[in-house]
Amino acid sequence: NSDDTSFLILKNFVSSLAVGREADSGLQKYAVASTRLAPTRAGSRFRVIGFDLDGTLLRGYEYSWTLVWKYLNVPPAVPKEARRKYLTGKRTFADYKAWCEHDFRLMREHGLRRQHFAEITKSVSQTSNLSEALRTLRSEGFVLAIISGGIDAFVEEKIPDANQLFDCVCINRFRYDDQGVITAIDATPFDFAGKAVALEMICRKHGVTLAEAVFVGEGLNDASAANAAGLSIAYPPHGDVIPPASRVAVEEDDLLKI
């Protein structure tokens, strides 16, 4: 399967040995690019920073999907079983897309509309000093990206200027009809093991290596990116997800602390 995470990792490696623009084409297909110009390089050994979204940049919840199920009054056991099936399987991108399709059908059956996300995200807030921290990093020349298995509407609702703050947003994208009813899910290949793939593609696009990358976040699905990056920042730390030897822990809810 040409969309499978394992295929993308291998293709990414092979293309790195030749002259090509595979990183650009992969990101164009699965990610949303920023409207801002590419920054100059920062004056430090790190150049690229990837951020998780759920529970990291946005607070007051653990998973965006869980808030949707709660709003739609879906019995928790139903999505939980679909999640368990993916996590205990081979975790291919085909499996991930099947998981997303399962969830899409549930959402459509329960009448999810784009306008519902204003209420769904009502209890969600930005991490403290989000805008100030990101604009400071931008001014220092860092390439910034969101690499998330969450839902794009959460970014749109809670970080409406994201396209000015980030160079790239890798996330699951929902589509709707002209009445706002959900019609499809464009699953991201950049979740779980795919997070490291996204981080590497972004690095290569900007002419740097993974050793010059930072990953911020420490959820269950963040391990690949955090372990691949030159520096991982557990923000907030969740315990045993990332080996303590390879991370810096930031307990405070203040993005300026990173």
Contacts in CASP RR format, 6 or more apart in sequence:
PFRMAT RR
TARGET T0000
AUTHOR 0000-0000-0000
METHOD contacts of the structure
MODEL  1
NSDDTSFLILKNFVSSLAVGREADSGLQKYAVASTRLAPTRAGSRFRVIG
FDLDGTLLRGYEYSWTLVWKYLNVPPAVPKEARRKYLTGKRTFADYKAWC
EHDFRLMREHGLRRQHFAEITKSVSQTSNLSEALRTLRSEGFVLAIISGG
IDAFVEEKIPDANQLFDCVCINRFRYDDQGVITAIDATPFDFAGKAVALE
MICRKHGVTLAEAVFVGEGLNDASAANAAGLSIAYPPHGDVIPPASRVAV
EEDDLLKI
1 7 0 8 1.000
1 92 0 8 1.000
1 93 0 8 1.000
1 94 0 8 1.000
3 93 0 8 1.000
3 94 0 8 1.000
3 97 0 8 1.000
3 189 0 8 1.000
4 92 0 8 1.000
4 93 0 8 1.000
4 94 0 8 1.000
4 189 0 8 1.000
5 91 0 8 1.000
5 92 0 8 1.000
5 93 0 8 1.000
5 96 0 8 1.000
5 189 0 8 1.000
5 192 0 8 1.000
5 193 0 8 1.000
5 194 0 8 1.000
5 197 0 8 1.000
6 92 0 8 1.000
7 93 0 8 1.000
8 26 0 8 1.000
8 93 0 8 1.000
8 189 0 8 1.000
8 194 0 8 1.000
8 197 0 8 1.000
9 193 0 8 1.000
9 194 0 8 1.000
9 196 0 8 1.000
9 197 0 8 1.000
11 22 0 8 1.000
12 22 0 8 1.000
12 23 0 8 1.000
12 197 0 8 1.000
12 200 0 8 1.000
12 201 0 8 1.000
12 204 0 8 1.000
15 22 0 8 1.000
15 23 0 8 1.000
16 204 0 8 1.000
22 201 0 8 1.000
23 200 0 8 1.000
23 201 0 8 1.000
23 202 0 8 1.000
23 204 0 8 1.000
23 205 0 8 1.000
24 205 0 8 1.000
26 201 0 8 1.000
27 33 0 8 1.000
27 168 0 8 1.000
27 170 0 8 1.000
27 198 0 8 1.000
27 201 0 8 1.000
27 202 0 8 1.000
27 205 0 8 1.000
30 170 0 8 1.000
30 186 0 8 1.000
30 188 0 8 1.000
30 189 0 8 1.000
30 190 0 8 1.000
31 168 0 8 1.000
31 169 0 8 1.000
31 170 0 8 1.000
31 171 0 8 1.000
31 188 0 8 1.000
31 190 0 8 1.000
31 198 0 8 1.000
32 152 0 8 1.000
32 163 0 8 1.000
32 168 0 8 1.000
32 169 0 8 1.000
32 171 0 8 1.000
32 173 0 8 1.000
33 167 0 8 1.000
33 168 0 8 1.000
34 163 0 8 1.000
34 164 0 8 1.000
34 165 0 8 1.000
34 166 0 8 1.000
34 167 0 8 1.000
34 168 0 8 1.000
34 169 0 8 1.000
35 163 0 8 1.000
35 164 0 8 1.000
36 138 0 8 1.000
36 163 0 8 1.000
36 164 0 8 1.000
36 167 0 8 1.000
38 143 0 8 1.000
38 167 0 8 1.000
38 206 0 8 1.000
39 138 0 8 1.000
39 141 0 8 1.000
39 142 0 8 1.000
39 143 0 8 1.000
39 167 0 8 1.000
40 141 0 8 1.000
41 47 0 8 1.000
41 141 0 8 1.000
41 208 0 8 1.000
42 140 0 8 1.000
42 141 0 8 1.000
42 142 0 8 1.000
43 140 0 8 1.000
43 141 0 8 1.000
44 140 0 8 1.000
45 212 0 8 1.000
46 142 0 8 1.000
46 212 0 8 1.000
46 213 0 8 1.000
46 214 0 8 1.000
46 230 0 8 1.000
46 231 0 8 1.000
47 142 0 8 1.000
47 143 0 8 1.000
47 203 0 8 1.000
47 206 0 8 1.000
47 208 0 8 1.000
47 212 0 8 1.000
47 213 0 8 1.000
48 142 0 8 1.000
48 143 0 8 1.000
48 144 0 8 1.000
48 145 0 8 1.000
48 199 0 8 1.000
48 202 0 8 1.000
48 203 0 8 1.000
48 206 0 8 1.000
48 208 0 8 1.000
48 212 0 8 1.000
48 213 0 8 1.000
48 214 0 8 1.000
49 137 0 8 1.000
49 142 0 8 1.000
49 143 0 8 1.000
49 144 0 8 1.000
49 145 0 8 1.000
49 213 0 8 1.000
49 214 0 8 1.000
49 215 0 8 1.000
49 216 0 8 1.000
50 144 0 8 1.000
50 145 0 8 1.000
50 146 0 8 1.000
50 147 0 8 1.000
50 199 0 8 1.000
50 202 0 8 1.000
50 213 0 8 1.000
50 214 0 8 1.000
50 215 0 8 1.000
50 216 0 8 1.000
50 225 0 8 1.000
50 229 0 8 1.000
51 57 0 8 1.000
51 144 0 8 1.000
51 145 0 8 1.000
51 146 0 8 1.000
51 147 0 8 1.000
51 148 0 8 1.000
51 215 0 8 1.000
51 216 0 8 1.000
51 217 0 8 1.000
52 146 0 8 1.000
52 147 0 8 1.000
52 148 0 8 1.000
52 215 0 8 1.000
52 216 0 8 1.000
52 217 0 8 1.000
52 218 0 8 1.000
52 219 0 8 1.000
52 222 0 8 1.000
53 64 0 8 1.000
53 146 0 8 1.000
53 148 0 8 1.000
53 149 0 8 1.000
53 150 0 8 1.000
53 154 0 8 1.000
53 155 0 8 1.000
53 171 0 8 1.000
54 61 0 8 1.000
54 62 0 8 1.000
54 63 0 8 1.000
54 64 0 8 1.000
54 148 0 8 1.000
54 149 0 8 1.000
54 150 0 8 1.000
54 154 0 8 1.000
55 61 0 8 1.000
55 62 0 8 1.000
55 127 0 8 1.000
55 236 0 8 1.000
56 127 0 8 1.000
56 216 0 8 1.000
56 217 0 8 1.000
56 218 0 8 1.000
56 235 0 8 1.000
56 236 0 8 1.000
57 126 0 8 1.000
57 127 0 8 1.000
57 130 0 8 1.000
57 146 0 8 1.000
57 159 0 8 1.000
57 255 0 8 1.000
58 124 0 8 1.000
58 125 0 8 1.000
58 126 0 8 1.000
58 127 0 8 1.000
58 154 0 8 1.000
58 158 0 8 1.000
58 159 0 8 1.000
59 124 0 8 1.000
59 125 0 8 1.000
59 126 0 8 1.000
59 127 0 8 1.000
59 253 0 8 1.000
60 123 0 8 1.000
60 124 0 8 1.000
60 125 0 8 1.000
61 67 0 8 1.000
61 123 0 8 1.000
61 124 0 8 1.000
63 150 0 8 1.000
64 150 0 8 1.000
64 151 0 8 1.000
64 154 0 8 1.000
65 79 0 8 1.000
65 103 0 8 1.000
65 150 0 8 1.000
65 151 0 8 1.000
66 79 0 8 1.000
67 120 0 8 1.000
67 121 0 8 1.000
67 123 0 8 1.000
67 124 0 8 1.000
68 107 0 8 1.000
68 112 0 8 1.000
68 120 0 8 1.000
68 151 0 8 1.000
69 76 0 8 1.000
69 78 0 8 1.000
69 79 0 8 1.000
69 106 0 8 1.000
71 116 0 8 1.000
71 119 0 8 1.000
71 120 0 8 1.000
72 106 0 8 1.000
72 107 0 8 1.000
72 110 0 8 1.000
72 111 0 8 1.000
72 112 0 8 1.000
73 110 0 8 1.000
74 106 0 8 1.000
74 110 0 8 1.000
78 106 0 8 1.000
79 103 0 8 1.000
79 106 0 8 1.000
82 99 0 8 1.000
82 102 0 8 1.000
82 103 0 8 1.000
83 99 0 8 1.000
85 99 0 8 1.000
86 95 0 8 1.000
86 96 0 8 1.000
86 98 0 8 1.000
86 99 0 8 1.000
89 95 0 8 1.000
91 192 0 8 1.000
91 193 0 8 1.000
93 187 0 8 1.000
93 189 0 8 1.000
96 187 0 8 1.000
96 189 0 8 1.000
96 191 0 8 1.000
96 192 0 8 1.000
97 187 0 8 1.000
100 172 0 8 1.000
100 185 0 8 1.000
100 187 0 8 1.000
101 185 0 8 1.000
101 187 0 8 1.000
103 185 0 8 1.000
104 182 0 8 1.000
104 184 0 8 1.000
104 185 0 8 1.000
107 182 0 8 1.000
108 181 0 8 1.000
108 182 0 8 1.000
108 183 0 8 1.000
111 181 0 8 1.000
111 182 0 8 1.000
112 181 0 8 1.000
112 182 0 8 1.000
113 176 0 8 1.000
113 179 0 8 1.000
113 180 0 8 1.000
113 181 0 8 1.000
113 182 0 8 1.000
114 153 0 8 1.000
114 174 0 8 1.000
114 176 0 8 1.000
114 180 0 8 1.000
114 182 0 8 1.000
115 180 0 8 1.000
117 153 0 8 1.000
117 154 0 8 1.000
117 156 0 8 1.000
117 157 0 8 1.000
118 157 0 8 1.000
120 153 0 8 1.000
121 153 0 8 1.000
121 154 0 8 1.000
121 157 0 8 1.000
121 158 0 8 1.000
124 154 0 8 1.000
124 157 0 8 1.000
124 158 0 8 1.000
125 158 0 8 1.000
126 158 0 8 1.000
126 159 0 8 1.000
127 253 0 8 1.000
127 254 0 8 1.000
127 255 0 8 1.000
128 252 0 8 1.000
128 253 0 8 1.000
128 254 0 8 1.000
128 255 0 8 1.000
128 256 0 8 1.000
129 254 0 8 1.000
129 255 0 8 1.000
129 256 0 8 1.000
130 159 0 8 1.000
130 255 0 8 1.000
131 161 0 8 1.000
131 165 0 8 1.000
132 255 0 8 1.000
132 256 0 8 1.000
133 255 0 8 1.000
133 256 0 8 1.000
133 258 0 8 1.000
134 144 0 8 1.000
134 165 0 8 1.000
134 166 0 8 1.000
134 255 0 8 1.000
135 165 0 8 1.000
136 256 0 8 1.000
137 144 0 8 1.000
138 144 0 8 1.000
138 165 0 8 1.000
143 167 0 8 1.000
143 202 0 8 1.000
143 206 0 8 1.000
143 208 0 8 1.000
144 165 0 8 1.000
144 166 0 8 1.000
144 167 0 8 1.000
145 166 0 8 1.000
145 167 0 8 1.000
145 168 0 8 1.000
145 169 0 8 1.000
145 170 0 8 1.000
145 198 0 8 1.000
145 199 0 8 1.000
145 202 0 8 1.000
146 155 0 8 1.000
146 162 0 8 1.000
146 166 0 8 1.000
146 168 0 8 1.000
146 169 0 8 1.000
146 170 0 8 1.000
146 171 0 8 1.000
147 170 0 8 1.000
147 190 0 8 1.000
147 195 0 8 1.000
147 198 0 8 1.000
147 199 0 8 1.000
147 215 0 8 1.000
147 225 0 8 1.000
148 169 0 8 1.000
148 170 0 8 1.000
148 171 0 8 1.000
148 172 0 8 1.000
148 188 0 8 1.000
148 191 0 8 1.000
149 171 0 8 1.000
149 172 0 8 1.000
149 188 0 8 1.000
149 190 0 8 1.000
149 191 0 8 1.000
149 221 0 8 1.000
150 171 0 8 1.000
150 172 0 8 1.000
150 191 0 8 1.000
151 171 0 8 1.000
151 172 0 8 1.000
151 174 0 8 1.000
152 169 0 8 1.000
152 171 0 8 1.000
152 172 0 8 1.000
152 173 0 8 1.000
152 174 0 8 1.000
153 174 0 8 1.000
155 162 0 8 1.000
155 169 0 8 1.000
155 171 0 8 1.000
156 162 0 8 1.000
159 165 0 8 1.000
162 169 0 8 1.000
163 169 0 8 1.000
167 202 0 8 1.000
167 206 0 8 1.000
168 198 0 8 1.000
168 202 0 8 1.000
170 188 0 8 1.000
170 190 0 8 1.000
170 198 0 8 1.000
171 188 0 8 1.000
172 185 0 8 1.000
172 186 0 8 1.000
172 187 0 8 1.000
172 188 0 8 1.000
172 191 0 8 1.000
173 185 0 8 1.000
173 186 0 8 1.000
173 188 0 8 1.000
174 182 0 8 1.000
174 184 0 8 1.000
174 185 0 8 1.000
174 186 0 8 1.000
175 182 0 8 1.000
175 183 0 8 1.000
175 184 0 8 1.000
175 185 0 8 1.000
175 186 0 8 1.000
176 182 0 8 1.000
176 183 0 8 1.000
177 183 0 8 1.000
189 197 0 8 1.000
190 197 0 8 1.000
190 198 0 8 1.000
191 221 0 8 1.000
192 221 0 8 1.000
192 224 0 8 1.000
193 224 0 8 1.000
194 224 0 8 1.000
194 225 0 8 1.000
195 215 0 8 1.000
195 221 0 8 1.000
195 222 0 8 1.000
195 224 0 8 1.000
195 225 0 8 1.000
196 224 0 8 1.000
196 225 0 8 1.000
196 227 0 8 1.000
196 228 0 8 1.000
198 225 0 8 1.000
199 210 0 8 1.000
199 213 0 8 1.000
199 215 0 8 1.000
199 225 0 8 1.000
199 228 0 8 1.000
199 229 0 8 1.000
200 210 0 8 1.000
200 228 0 8 1.000
202 213 0 8 1.000
203 209 0 8 1.000
203 210 0 8 1.000
203 212 0 8 1.000
203 213 0 8 1.000
210 228 0 8 1.000
210 229 0 8 1.000
210 230 0 8 1.000
211 230 0 8 1.000
212 230 0 8 1.000
213 228 0 8 1.000
213 229 0 8 1.000
213 230 0 8 1.000
213 231 0 8 1.000
214 229 0 8 1.000
214 230 0 8 1.000
214 231 0 8 1.000
214 232 0 8 1.000
214 233 0 8 1.000
215 222 0 8 1.000
215 225 0 8 1.000
215 226 0 8 1.000
215 228 0 8 1.000
215 229 0 8 1.000
215 231 0 8 1.000
215 232 0 8 1.000
215 233 0 8 1.000
216 232 0 8 1.000
216 233 0 8 1.000
216 235 0 8 1.000
216 258 0 8 1.000
217 226 0 8 1.000
217 232 0 8 1.000
217 233 0 8 1.000
217 234 0 8 1.000
217 235 0 8 1.000
217 236 0 8 1.000
218 226 0 8 1.000
218 232 0 8 1.000
218 234 0 8 1.000
218 235 0 8 1.000
218 236 0 8 1.000
218 237 0 8 1.000
218 238 0 8 1.000
218 239 0 8 1.000
218 241 0 8 1.000
218 242 0 8 1.000
218 247 0 8 1.000
219 238 0 8 1.000
219 241 0 8 1.000
220 241 0 8 1.000
222 241 0 8 1.000
222 242 0 8 1.000
223 241 0 8 1.000
223 242 0 8 1.000
225 232 0 8 1.000
226 232 0 8 1.000
226 234 0 8 1.000
226 241 0 8 1.000
226 242 0 8 1.000
226 246 0 8 1.000
226 247 0 8 1.000
227 242 0 8 1.000
227 243 0 8 1.000
227 246 0 8 1.000
231 247 0 8 1.000
231 248 0 8 1.000
232 242 0 8 1.000
232 246 0 8 1.000
232 247 0 8 1.000
232 248 0 8 1.000
233 247 0 8 1.000
233 248 0 8 1.000
233 249 0 8 1.000
233 250 0 8 1.000
233 258 0 8 1.000
234 241 0 8 1.000
234 242 0 8 1.000
234 247 0 8 1.000
234 248 0 8 1.000
234 249 0 8 1.000
234 250 0 8 1.000
235 249 0 8 1.000
235 250 0 8 1.000
235 255 0 8 1.000
235 257 0 8 1.000
235 258 0 8 1.000
236 250 0 8 1.000
236 251 0 8 1.000
236 253 0 8 1.000
237 247 0 8 1.000
237 249 0 8 1.000
237 250 0 8 1.000
237 251 0 8 1.000
250 257 0 8 1.000
250 258 0 8 1.000
END
